[in-house]
Amino acid sequence: MQLSAELYRQIVRSLRSDPRSSRNMEKRVAPRVGLRSKLGIIRRGPGGIELQSSVWVRDLSTSGIGIVTAEPFPPRTEFIAQLPGVMGESMAIVYTVCHCKELAKNLYSIGATLTRIE
């Protein structure tokens, strides 16, 4: 399943803030929902070349996204998530990488914050 613009809108609308408790020591500012979906992204490579790739979405919140990819992305790298829509209602969301953690050889977990929706 590919993450679409409509599915993204539905998820973001349905997310509600959970009350903080002393047991919740996470640094997250917004609730998130786990997701297993493909997503097309574009980022700038060496020399400003646009690199297109497909990644897996792990989780989504109103303020960020967690993805899994085959290559590391340095912190502060921007990428554009391309969300296809119906009848021309596609979305382009710009995210900025906060952290990148190696899970296994050629497998990386990346956390990014939403920068803007274009």
C-alpha positions, 0 to 999 in steps of 0.5 A: 500500500502506498501512502496517499494524500487522502490517507495522510489527511485522514490520519492527521485529522484523527490524531488526538493528543494524549495526556502526558504522564510521568511514565511517558518520558518521550520527547515527542511533541505530538501523538503518532500512529504506526504505519507500514506504507510505501512512500516516494521521496525526492532529496538533493544529492551531491552537486544538487542532483535530485535523487528519487527513491522509495522508502517505508513509512514506520509512523506518522504524526502531525509534526513528523514522520518515521521512515526506513530506508536503505541509505543513511540521511545526514541530520538537517537533510531535507526531503520531499514526500510525494503523496499521490492523490485523486483528480490532481489533489496530490501533496508535497510535504517537506521534512527535515531529518532529525536523526538517523539510526542504523538498524542493520547493514543497508537499513536505516531508521530516520526521524524527520520533522515536518518543515512545510506543506507545498 
